[in-house]
Amino acid sequence: MSISPELVSRIVRQTVQEVVARRPEEPGRAAPAPGGRDGGGIFATMDDAVEAADRAWRQYLDCSMRDRRCYVQTIRDVCSDDAALRRMSEAAVEETGMGDARDKCLKNRAAALDTPGVEDIVTEAWSGDDGLTTIEFSPFGVIGAITPTTNPTETVINNSIGMLAAGNAVVFSPHPRATRITHWLIRRINAALAEAGAPANLITTVERPSIENTNAMMAHPAVRLLVATGGPGIVRSVLSSGKKAIGAGAGNPPAVVDATADIPQAAEDIVDGASFDNNLPCTAEKEVIAVDSITDLLKFEMLKHGAVEVRDPAVIERLASFVAKDGHAVASWVGKPATALAAEAGLSVPDGTRLLIAEVPFEHTFVQTELMMPILGIVRVKDVDEAIDKAVEAEHGNRHTAVMHSLDVRALTRMGKRIQTTIFVKNGPSYNGIGIGGEGHATFTIAGPTGEGLTSARSFARRRRCVLKGGLSVR
């Protein structure tokens, strides 16, 4: 049977018309021209980046929830394949000089796969004789997001998924010392979103990140929400901006170990948590408060898992002299491996040493300063009540993270009430609290200062009340 060219042409035209007619109902319908000099959402000025994101957000308003799911899944896919994970993790360590690539790989994977998406945007409703009222989560518009050097790619992935799931566009202001890998990641995500048909420039940034560009982003009238993941200085800046702000600030997480704890397990968990990514996460154990009766056993068990105890007071003070100054960690040593810290202090340690531990007074730098490096001060106290009191004091009111190893439910309850941290991990390593090896979603923006807690898509959305009078109640 032969088919005429006219029939073939008619079938092709009809098929194209049907596809075009269906397109508004399907993900990936709009693909405006890419933005920035290289089409990757990277702009010469912050004003250009914000204005492009604002145009993108206005187009995004016309996209369906099905579209959003498609775009979120696109981000998950391009950020979770093995090659991308390896590239991000290794390049972040190389560019920033901080952390451990293997642990960063776990963090990036968690950000890509375990950050909540559109499913987090739920509707509340009341119906009755007077009609129907709903509470809907709606976007802010353009979000200005400041990302840290400690978790550069993890935060971009985590925020991009949550913010786009909530219907926003986002302008990133990355740390200057993580520019190359952040640009690489944003280009990669934008290329994938363009293929999926998303509006161009839902994710933008600037060519040259700087304090000046961050200030320009915070001041731009099109930016309706600021999200800062970093130290106390940047959090103070966004909170004083006059705009709605979410601040994820510093922490100094204590780990309490009492006499009822499973000491071998506690020792392993503390070493795992405190050495994770060379102690870069703000959630990582920064000091241990241990009851006197189990302290020696705890230290002995920690040595089995890659910890080395520093006992010589002179070496302890040499370490303290170069890792902290004026109550702050010295940036050049943040996230460095334990072996490098030991070598600088003139201490010979085995290859593979993960953590340096030292028993010190409560007032010591290793306890009072958030070092963000694999050095852990251990303080010996008489009982669990004193341990809890000291832990609350050492946490400095950051309300960030705390850890406790105990089988006494009353003690766990007492510490949880007293310390009031956003994350409280019981009988596990600290990273369980951010969704790595623990129940619950992953996040790398932990908003203790502003109260949102472990952020997710709904954190980046406004609650709007919609009322229909006198209808749609069928009860």
TILUMBA-473705 format. One record per residue (C-alpha): x, y, z. Coordinates in nm, 2 decimals. Example, Ala and Ser with C-alpha at 12.3 -4.5 7.8 and 13.67 -1.06 7.14 Angstrom:
<rs>
<r x="1.23" y="-0.45" z="0.78"/>
<r x="1.37" y="-0.11" z="0.71"/>
</rs>
This chain:
<rs>
<r x="0.00" y="0.00" z="0.00"/>
<r x="0.14" y="0.34" z="-0.10"/>
<r x="0.09" y="0.66" z="0.09"/>
<r x="0.08" y="0.99" z="-0.10"/>
<r x="0.31" y="1.28" z="-0.01"/>
<r x="0.00" y="1.50" z="0.04"/>
<r x="-0.13" y="1.26" z="0.31"/>
<r x="0.20" y="1.24" z="0.49"/>
<r x="0.22" y="1.62" z="0.49"/>
<r x="-0.14" y="1.65" z="0.62"/>
<r x="-0.06" y="1.40" z="0.90"/>
<r x="0.25" y="1.58" z="1.00"/>
<r x="0.07" y="1.92" z="1.01"/>
<r x="-0.21" y="1.77" z="1.22"/>
<r x="0.03" y="1.61" z="1.47"/>
<r x="0.23" y="1.94" z="1.51"/>
<r x="-0.10" y="2.13" z="1.57"/>
<r x="-0.21" y="1.88" z="1.83"/>
<r x="0.13" y="1.90" z="2.02"/>
<r x="0.12" y="2.28" z="2.02"/>
<r x="-0.24" y="2.27" z="2.14"/>
<r x="-0.15" y="2.04" z="2.43"/>
<r x="0.17" y="2.21" z="2.53"/>
<r x="0.02" y="2.46" z="2.79"/>
<r x="-0.09" y="2.16" z="2.99"/>
<r x="0.25" y="1.98" z="2.99"/>
<r x="0.58" y="2.05" z="3.17"/>
<r x="0.85" y="2.21" z="2.96"/>
<r x="0.63" y="2.44" z="2.75"/>
<r x="0.83" y="2.77" z="2.76"/>
<r x="1.19" y="2.81" z="2.67"/>
<r x="1.27" y="3.18" z="2.65"/>
<r x="1.62" y="3.28" z="2.53"/>
<r x="1.88" y="3.21" z="2.79"/>
<r x="2.03" y="3.50" z="2.99"/>
<r x="2.37" y="3.62" z="3.09"/>
<r x="2.68" y="3.64" z="2.88"/>
<r x="2.71" y="3.26" z="2.84"/>
<r x="2.35" y="3.17" z="2.87"/>
<r x="2.39" y="3.02" z="3.21"/>
<r x="2.22" y="3.27" z="3.42"/>
<r x="2.54" y="3.45" z="3.52"/>
<r x="2.53" y="3.83" z="3.48"/>
<r x="2.78" y="4.11" z="3.48"/>
<r x="2.59" y="4.31" z="3.74"/>
<r x="2.37" y="4.22" z="4.03"/>
<r x="2.09" y="4.45" z="3.90"/>
<r x="2.10" y="4.26" z="3.57"/>
<r x="2.08" y="3.93" z="3.76"/>
<r x="1.79" y="4.04" z="3.97"/>
<r x="1.59" y="4.19" z="3.69"/>
<r x="1.64" y="3.88" z="3.48"/>
<r x="1.51" y="3.66" z="3.77"/>
<r x="1.22" y="3.90" z="3.81"/>
<r x="1.12" y="3.85" z="3.45"/>
<r x="1.16" y="3.48" z="3.49"/>
<r x="0.94" y="3.47" z="3.80"/>
<r x="0.66" y="3.65" z="3.62"/>
<r x="0.67" y="3.39" z="3.34"/>
<r x="0.69" y="3.12" z="3.61"/>
<r x="0.35" y="3.23" z="3.75"/>
<r x="0.19" y="3.08" z="3.44"/>
<r x="0.35" y="2.74" z="3.49"/>
<r x="0.15" y="2.46" z="3.65"/>
<r x="0.23" y="2.26" z="3.96"/>
<r x="0.30" y="1.98" z="3.71"/>
<r x="0.56" y="2.20" z="3.55"/>
<r x="0.72" y="2.28" z="3.89"/>
<r x="0.75" y="1.90" z="3.97"/>
<r x="0.92" y="1.85" z="3.63"/>
<r x="1.17" y="2.13" z="3.70"/>
<r x="1.25" y="2.01" z="4.05"/>
<r x="1.30" y="1.66" z="3.92"/>
<r x="1.53" y="1.80" z="3.66"/>
<r x="1.75" y="1.97" z="3.93"/>
<r x="1.75" y="1.64" z="4.13"/>
<r x="1.86" y="1.45" z="3.82"/>
<r x="2.15" y="1.67" z="3.71"/>
<r x="2.28" y="1.71" z="4.06"/>
<r x="2.27" y="1.35" z="4.18"/>
<r x="2.45" y="1.16" z="3.90"/>
<r x="2.79" y="1.02" z="4.01"/>
<r x="3.00" y="1.23" z="3.78"/>
<r x="2.83" y="1.55" z="3.90"/>
<r x="2.86" y="1.46" z="4.26"/>
<r x="3.23" y="1.38" z="4.22"/>
<r x="3.30" y="1.70" z="4.03"/>
<r x="3.12" y="1.92" z="4.28"/>
<r x="3.27" y="1.76" z="4.59"/>
<r x="3.63" y="1.75" z="4.46"/>
<r x="3.62" y="2.10" z="4.31"/>
<r x="3.47" y="2.25" z="4.62"/>
<r x="3.75" y="2.12" z="4.83"/>
<r x="4.01" y="2.23" z="4.57"/>
<r x="3.87" y="2.58" z="4.54"/>
<r x="3.79" y="2.66" z="4.90"/>
<r x="4.07" y="2.45" z="5.06"/>
<r x="3.82" y="2.31" z="5.31"/>
<r x="3.65" y="1.99" z="5.39"/>
<r x="3.66" y="1.63" z="5.27"/>
<r x="3.54" y="1.53" z="4.92"/>
<r x="3.39" y="1.20" z="5.03"/>
<r x="3.17" y="1.36" z="5.29"/>
<r x="3.08" y="1.64" z="5.06"/>
<r x="2.96" y="1.38" z="4.81"/>
<r x="2.71" y="1.25" z="5.08"/>
<r x="2.60" y="1.60" z="5.15"/>
<r x="2.54" y="1.69" z="4.79"/>
<r x="2.35" y="1.37" z="4.73"/>
<r x="2.13" y="1.43" z="5.03"/>
<r x="2.06" y="1.79" z="4.91"/>
<r x="1.96" y="1.66" z="4.56"/>
<r x="1.75" y="1.36" z="4.66"/>
<r x="1.61" y="1.45" z="5.01"/>
<r x="1.52" y="1.81" z="4.98"/>
<r x="1.14" y="1.84" z="4.98"/>
<r x="0.99" y="1.96" z="4.66"/>
<r x="0.63" y="2.05" z="4.55"/>
<r x="0.49" y="1.79" z="4.79"/>
<r x="0.58" y="2.03" z="5.07"/>
<r x="0.34" y="2.29" z="4.94"/>
<r x="0.01" y="2.17" z="5.09"/>
<r x="-0.33" y="2.34" z="5.11"/>
<r x="-0.54" y="2.39" z="5.42"/>
<r x="-0.91" y="2.42" z="5.39"/>
<r x="-1.23" y="2.48" z="5.58"/>
<r x="-1.58" y="2.43" z="5.43"/>
<r x="-1.93" y="2.48" z="5.58"/>
<r x="-2.25" y="2.66" z="5.55"/>
<r x="-2.07" y="2.99" z="5.46"/>
<r x="-1.87" y="2.84" z="5.18"/>
<r x="-1.50" y="2.74" z="5.13"/>
<r x="-1.18" y="2.90" z="5.27"/>
<r x="-0.84" y="2.78" z="5.17"/>
<r x="-0.49" y="2.86" z="5.29"/>
<r x="-0.25" y="2.84" z="4.99"/>
<r x="0.13" y="2.87" z="4.99"/>
<r x="0.22" y="3.13" z="4.72"/>
<r x="0.57" y="3.25" z="4.61"/>
<r x="0.74" y="3.56" z="4.73"/>
<r x="0.87" y="3.63" z="4.38"/>
<r x="1.25" y="3.68" z="4.36"/>
<r x="1.45" y="3.55" z="4.66"/>
<r x="1.80" y="3.67" z="4.73"/>
<r x="2.01" y="3.38" z="4.87"/>
<r x="2.35" y="3.42" z="5.02"/>
<r x="2.55" y="3.10" z="5.03"/>
<r x="2.85" y="3.00" z="5.24"/>
<r x="3.20" y="2.88" z="5.15"/>
<r x="3.16" y="2.58" z="5.38"/>
<r x="2.86" y="2.42" z="5.19"/>
<r x="2.87" y="2.60" z="4.85"/>
<r x="2.71" y="2.34" z="4.62"/>
<r x="2.50" y="2.18" z="4.89"/>
<r x="2.33" y="2.51" z="4.97"/>
<r x="2.27" y="2.60" z="4.60"/>
<r x="2.11" y="2.26" z="4.53"/>
<r x="1.90" y="2.27" z="4.85"/>
<r x="1.78" y="2.62" z="4.80"/>
<r x="1.71" y="2.59" z="4.43"/>
<r x="1.49" y="2.29" z="4.48"/>
<r x="1.30" y="2.44" z="4.77"/>
<r x="1.26" y="2.79" z="4.63"/>
<r x="1.16" y="2.68" z="4.28"/>
<r x="0.92" y="2.43" z="4.43"/>
<r x="0.75" y="2.72" z="4.61"/>
<r x="0.72" y="2.91" z="4.28"/>
<r x="1.00" y="3.16" z="4.32"/>
<r x="1.30" y="3.26" z="4.12"/>
<r x="1.63" y="3.29" z="4.30"/>
<r x="1.94" y="3.51" z="4.28"/>
<r x="2.24" y="3.36" z="4.45"/>
<r x="2.52" y="3.57" z="4.60"/>
<r x="2.79" y="3.30" z="4.66"/>
<r x="3.10" y="3.33" z="4.87"/>
<r x="3.38" y="3.47" z="4.65"/>
<r x="3.61" y="3.17" z="4.75"/>
<r x="3.36" y="2.93" z="4.59"/>
<r x="3.29" y="3.12" z="4.27"/>
<r x="3.41" y="2.87" z="4.01"/>
<r x="3.22" y="2.57" z="4.14"/>
<r x="2.91" y="2.77" z="4.21"/>
<r x="2.91" y="2.91" z="3.86"/>
<r x="2.97" y="2.56" z="3.72"/>
<r x="2.67" y="2.43" z="3.91"/>
<r x="2.44" y="2.71" z="3.82"/>
<r x="2.52" y="2.68" z="3.45"/>
<r x="2.46" y="2.30" z="3.47"/>
<r x="2.12" y="2.34" z="3.64"/>
<r x="2.02" y="2.62" z="3.40"/>
<r x="2.11" y="2.41" z="3.10"/>
<r x="1.90" y="2.13" z="3.22"/>
<r x="1.61" y="2.36" z="3.31"/>
<r x="1.62" y="2.51" z="2.96"/>
<r x="1.60" y="2.16" z="2.81"/>
<r x="1.30" y="2.09" z="3.03"/>
<r x="1.14" y="2.41" z="2.89"/>
<r x="1.15" y="2.62" z="3.21"/>
<r x="1.16" y="3.00" z="3.18"/>
<r x="1.51" y="3.12" z="3.14"/>
<r x="1.69" y="3.27" z="3.44"/>
<r x="1.49" y="3.12" z="3.73"/>
<r x="1.83" y="3.08" z="3.89"/>
<r x="2.08" y="3.37" z="3.84"/>
<r x="2.40" y="3.50" z="3.99"/>
<r x="2.68" y="3.75" z="3.92"/>
<r x="3.02" y="3.70" z="3.75"/>
<r x="3.21" y="3.85" z="4.04"/>
<r x="3.06" y="3.78" z="4.38"/>
<r x="3.15" y="4.05" z="4.64"/>
<r x="3.02" y="4.22" z="4.95"/>
<r x="2.92" y="4.51" z="4.72"/>
<r x="2.71" y="4.28" z="4.50"/>
<r x="2.55" y="4.12" z="4.81"/>
<r x="2.45" y="4.46" z="4.94"/>
<r x="2.31" y="4.55" z="4.59"/>
<r x="2.10" y="4.23" z="4.60"/>
<r x="1.97" y="4.30" z="4.94"/>
<r x="1.87" y="4.66" z="4.84"/>
<r x="1.71" y="4.58" z="4.51"/>
<r x="1.33" y="4.64" z="4.53"/>
<r x="1.25" y="4.33" z="4.32"/>
<r x="1.40" y="4.10" z="4.59"/>
<r x="1.11" y="4.02" z="4.83"/>
<r x="1.28" y="3.77" z="5.06"/>
<r x="1.64" y="3.73" z="5.18"/>
<r x="1.79" y="3.40" z="5.28"/>
<r x="2.13" y="3.40" z="5.44"/>
<r x="2.32" y="3.08" z="5.52"/>
<r x="2.64" y="3.17" z="5.69"/>
<r x="2.80" y="3.34" z="5.99"/>
<r x="2.65" y="3.59" z="6.24"/>
<r x="2.77" y="3.89" z="6.04"/>
<r x="2.57" y="3.82" z="5.73"/>
<r x="2.27" y="3.71" z="5.93"/>
<r x="2.27" y="4.05" z="6.11"/>
<r x="2.29" y="4.22" z="5.77"/>
<r x="1.98" y="4.05" z="5.63"/>
<r x="1.79" y="4.10" z="5.95"/>
<r x="1.86" y="4.47" z="5.94"/>
<r x="1.76" y="4.50" z="5.57"/>
<r x="1.40" y="4.59" z="5.63"/>
<r x="1.29" y="4.29" z="5.43"/>
<r x="1.15" y="3.96" z="5.52"/>
<r x="1.46" y="3.75" z="5.60"/>
<r x="1.55" y="3.39" z="5.69"/>
<r x="1.87" y="3.37" z="5.88"/>
<r x="2.08" y="3.05" z="5.92"/>
<r x="2.35" y="3.14" z="6.16"/>
<r x="2.64" y="3.00" z="6.36"/>
<r x="2.64" y="2.73" z="6.62"/>
<r x="2.87" y="2.58" z="6.88"/>
<r x="2.71" y="2.24" z="6.93"/>
<r x="2.79" y="2.06" z="7.25"/>
<r x="2.77" y="1.68" z="7.29"/>
<r x="2.68" y="1.56" z="7.64"/>
<r x="2.76" y="1.20" z="7.75"/>
<r x="2.62" y="1.08" z="8.07"/>
<r x="2.68" y="0.76" z="8.28"/>
<r x="2.39" y="0.57" z="8.13"/>
<r x="2.51" y="0.61" z="7.77"/>
<r x="2.63" y="0.32" z="7.54"/>
<r x="2.98" y="0.45" z="7.56"/>
<r x="3.14" y="0.25" z="7.27"/>
<r x="2.85" y="0.37" z="7.04"/>
<r x="2.87" y="0.72" z="7.17"/>
<r x="3.24" y="0.74" z="7.11"/>
<r x="3.20" y="0.62" z="6.75"/>
<r x="2.91" y="0.86" z="6.68"/>
<r x="3.10" y="1.16" z="6.82"/>
<r x="3.41" y="1.08" z="6.61"/>
<r x="3.19" y="1.03" z="6.30"/>
<r x="3.00" y="1.35" z="6.36"/>
<r x="3.29" y="1.58" z="6.46"/>
<r x="3.52" y="1.46" z="6.18"/>
<r x="3.24" y="1.48" z="5.91"/>
<r x="3.36" y="1.71" z="5.63"/>
<r x="3.64" y="1.81" z="5.87"/>
<r x="3.39" y="1.96" z="6.11"/>
<r x="3.27" y="2.22" z="5.86"/>
<r x="2.90" y="2.18" z="5.93"/>
<r x="2.76" y="2.42" z="6.19"/>
<r x="2.57" y="2.12" z="6.32"/>
<r x="2.88" y="1.92" z="6.39"/>
<r x="2.99" y="1.84" z="6.75"/>
<r x="3.22" y="2.12" z="6.86"/>
<r x="3.29" y="2.02" z="7.22"/>
<r x="3.21" y="1.72" z="7.45"/>
<r x="3.08" y="1.75" z="7.81"/>
<r x="3.13" y="1.42" z="7.97"/>
<r x="3.04" y="1.28" z="8.32"/>
<r x="3.35" y="1.20" z="8.52"/>
<r x="3.28" y="0.83" z="8.57"/>
<r x="3.28" y="0.76" z="8.20"/>
<r x="3.52" y="1.01" z="8.05"/>
<r x="3.83" y="0.79" z="8.05"/>
<r x="3.64" y="0.51" z="7.88"/>
<r x="3.49" y="0.75" z="7.63"/>
<r x="3.83" y="0.88" z="7.53"/>
<r x="3.97" y="0.52" z="7.50"/>
<r x="3.68" y="0.42" z="7.28"/>
<r x="3.72" y="0.73" z="7.06"/>
<r x="4.08" y="0.63" z="6.99"/>
<r x="3.95" y="0.31" z="6.82"/>
<r x="3.77" y="0.52" z="6.55"/>
<r x="4.05" y="0.75" z="6.43"/>
<r x="4.08" y="1.00" z="6.71"/>
<r x="4.41" y="1.09" z="6.86"/>
<r x="4.43" y="1.24" z="7.21"/>
<r x="4.66" y="1.54" z="7.26"/>
<r x="4.78" y="1.53" z="7.62"/>
<r x="5.09" y="1.75" z="7.63"/>
<r x="4.97" y="2.10" z="7.75"/>
<r x="5.24" y="2.27" z="7.54"/>
<r x="5.11" y="2.10" z="7.22"/>
<r x="4.75" y="2.19" z="7.32"/>
<r x="4.84" y="2.55" z="7.35"/>
<r x="5.04" y="2.55" z="7.03"/>
<r x="4.72" y="2.42" z="6.85"/>
<r x="4.51" y="2.69" z="7.02"/>
<r x="4.76" y="2.96" z="6.93"/>
<r x="4.71" y="2.93" z="6.55"/>
<r x="4.35" y="2.79" z="6.51"/>
<r x="4.17" y="3.08" z="6.69"/>
<r x="4.23" y="3.45" z="6.74"/>
<r x="4.02" y="3.70" z="6.94"/>
<r x="3.75" y="3.44" z="7.00"/>
<r x="3.71" y="3.34" z="6.63"/>
<r x="3.84" y="3.06" z="6.42"/>
<r x="4.13" y="3.14" z="6.19"/>
<r x="3.99" y="3.11" z="5.84"/>
<r x="4.29" y="2.96" z="5.69"/>
<r x="4.26" y="2.66" z="5.92"/>
<r x="3.89" y="2.61" z="5.89"/>
<r x="3.80" y="2.27" z="5.74"/>
<r x="4.16" y="2.15" z="5.73"/>
<r x="4.22" y="1.78" z="5.80"/>
<r x="4.34" y="1.66" z="6.15"/>
<r x="4.67" y="1.55" z="6.01"/>
<r x="4.75" y="1.90" z="5.88"/>
<r x="4.66" y="2.06" z="6.21"/>
<r x="4.87" y="1.81" z="6.40"/>
<r x="5.17" y="1.87" z="6.17"/>
<r x="5.15" y="2.25" z="6.22"/>
<r x="5.15" y="2.19" z="6.60"/>
<r x="5.46" y="1.96" z="6.57"/>
<r x="5.26" y="1.65" z="6.66"/>
<r x="5.32" y="1.32" z="6.48"/>
<r x="5.00" y="1.13" z="6.42"/>
<r x="4.91" y="0.82" z="6.21"/>
<r x="4.79" y="0.86" z="5.86"/>
<r x="4.41" y="0.84" z="5.86"/>
<r x="4.38" y="1.04" z="6.18"/>
<r x="4.03" y="1.19" z="6.17"/>
<r x="4.00" y="1.39" z="6.49"/>
<r x="4.22" y="1.55" z="6.75"/>
<r x="4.08" y="1.54" z="7.11"/>
<r x="4.20" y="1.71" z="7.42"/>
<r x="4.07" y="1.72" z="7.77"/>
<r x="4.06" y="2.09" z="7.86"/>
<r x="3.90" y="2.33" z="8.11"/>
<r x="3.56" y="2.46" z="8.03"/>
<r x="3.69" y="2.81" z="7.96"/>
<r x="3.93" y="2.68" z="7.69"/>
<r x="3.92" y="2.79" z="7.32"/>
<r x="3.85" y="2.44" z="7.21"/>
<r x="3.52" y="2.46" z="7.40"/>
<r x="3.41" y="2.82" z="7.37"/>
<r x="3.50" y="2.89" z="7.00"/>
<r x="3.32" y="2.74" z="6.70"/>
<r x="3.64" y="2.62" z="6.53"/>
<r x="3.49" y="2.43" z="6.24"/>
<r x="3.79" y="2.20" z="6.22"/>
<r x="3.85" y="1.85" z="6.36"/>
<r x="3.96" y="1.95" z="6.70"/>
<r x="3.74" y="1.85" z="6.99"/>
<r x="3.77" y="1.98" z="7.35"/>
<r x="3.65" y="1.74" z="7.62"/>
<r x="3.53" y="1.88" z="7.96"/>
<r x="3.49" y="1.65" z="8.26"/>
<r x="3.21" y="1.72" z="8.50"/>
<r x="3.07" y="1.56" z="8.81"/>
<r x="2.72" y="1.46" z="8.70"/>
<r x="2.46" y="1.49" z="8.43"/>
<r x="2.30" y="1.80" z="8.58"/>
<r x="2.63" y="1.99" z="8.56"/>
<r x="2.69" y="1.85" z="8.21"/>
<r x="2.35" y="2.00" z="8.09"/>
<r x="2.42" y="2.33" z="8.26"/>
<r x="2.77" y="2.35" z="8.09"/>
<r x="2.63" y="2.25" z="7.75"/>
<r x="2.37" y="2.52" z="7.76"/>
<r x="2.64" y="2.78" z="7.84"/>
<r x="2.88" y="2.65" z="7.58"/>
<r x="2.61" y="2.66" z="7.31"/>
<r x="2.61" y="3.04" z="7.36"/>
<r x="2.24" y="3.08" z="7.30"/>
<r x="2.27" y="3.02" z="6.92"/>
<r x="1.98" y="2.77" z="6.94"/>
<r x="2.14" y="2.58" z="6.66"/>
<r x="2.23" y="2.21" z="6.74"/>
<r x="2.30" y="1.99" z="7.04"/>
<r x="2.37" y="1.62" z="7.09"/>
<r x="2.32" y="1.40" z="7.39"/>
<r x="2.41" y="1.04" z="7.45"/>
<r x="2.20" y="0.89" z="7.73"/>
<r x="1.96" y="0.61" z="7.80"/>
<r x="1.78" y="0.83" z="8.07"/>
<r x="1.47" y="0.97" z="7.91"/>
<r x="1.43" y="1.22" z="8.19"/>
<r x="1.78" y="1.35" z="8.13"/>
<r x="1.72" y="1.37" z="7.76"/>
<r x="1.40" y="1.56" z="7.82"/>
<r x="1.56" y="1.80" z="8.06"/>
<r x="1.84" y="1.89" z="7.82"/>
<r x="1.60" y="1.93" z="7.53"/>
<r x="1.39" y="2.18" z="7.73"/>
<r x="1.69" y="2.37" z="7.86"/>
<r x="1.90" y="2.40" z="7.55"/>
<r x="1.62" y="2.50" z="7.31"/>
<r x="1.82" y="2.42" z="6.99"/>
<r x="1.67" y="2.39" z="6.65"/>
<r x="1.82" y="2.04" z="6.62"/>
<r x="1.86" y="1.80" z="6.91"/>
<r x="2.02" y="1.47" z="6.82"/>
<r x="1.98" y="1.19" z="7.08"/>
<r x="2.22" y="0.89" z="7.06"/>
<r x="2.35" y="0.95" z="6.71"/>
<r x="2.61" y="1.15" z="6.52"/>
<r x="2.52" y="1.51" z="6.46"/>
<r x="2.47" y="1.47" z="6.09"/>
<r x="2.16" y="1.26" z="6.16"/>
<r x="2.00" y="1.59" z="6.24"/>
<r x="2.03" y="1.72" z="5.88"/>
<r x="1.88" y="1.41" z="5.72"/>
<r x="2.20" y="1.22" z="5.66"/>
<r x="2.14" y="0.88" z="5.82"/>
<r x="1.85" y="1.01" z="6.02"/>
<r x="1.47" y="1.04" z="5.95"/>
<r x="1.34" y="1.35" z="5.80"/>
<r x="1.42" y="1.58" z="5.51"/>
<r x="1.76" y="1.72" z="5.43"/>
<r x="1.85" y="2.09" z="5.45"/>
<r x="2.16" y="2.31" z="5.46"/>
<r x="1.98" y="2.63" z="5.56"/>
<r x="1.90" y="2.59" z="5.93"/>
<r x="1.72" y="2.90" z="6.04"/>
<r x="1.75" y="2.91" z="6.42"/>
<r x="1.78" y="3.29" z="6.46"/>
<r x="1.46" y="3.36" z="6.26"/>
<r x="1.27" y="3.05" z="6.38"/>
<r x="1.19" y="2.86" z="6.06"/>
<r x="1.41" y="2.58" z="6.17"/>
<r x="1.51" y="2.32" z="5.90"/>
<r x="1.39" y="2.50" z="5.60"/>
<r x="1.19" y="2.34" z="5.31"/>
<r x="0.98" y="2.47" z="5.02"/>
<r x="0.71" y="2.60" z="5.25"/>
<r x="0.96" y="2.82" z="5.43"/>
<r x="1.00" y="3.01" z="5.10"/>
<r x="0.63" y="3.07" z="5.05"/>
<r x="0.37" y="3.31" z="5.17"/>
<r x="0.05" y="3.19" z="5.34"/>
<r x="-0.25" y="3.34" z="5.15"/>
<r x="-0.62" y="3.30" z="5.25"/>
<r x="-0.87" y="3.26" z="4.97"/>
<r x="-1.24" y="3.27" z="5.05"/>
<r x="-1.54" y="3.16" z="4.84"/>
<r x="-1.87" y="3.27" z="5.00"/>
<r x="-2.17" y="3.03" z="5.01"/>
<r x="-2.06" y="2.74" z="4.78"/>
<r x="-1.86" y="2.42" z="4.73"/>
<r x="-1.95" y="2.27" z="5.06"/>
<r x="-2.11" y="1.93" z="4.99"/>
<r x="-2.12" y="1.78" z="5.33"/>
</rs>
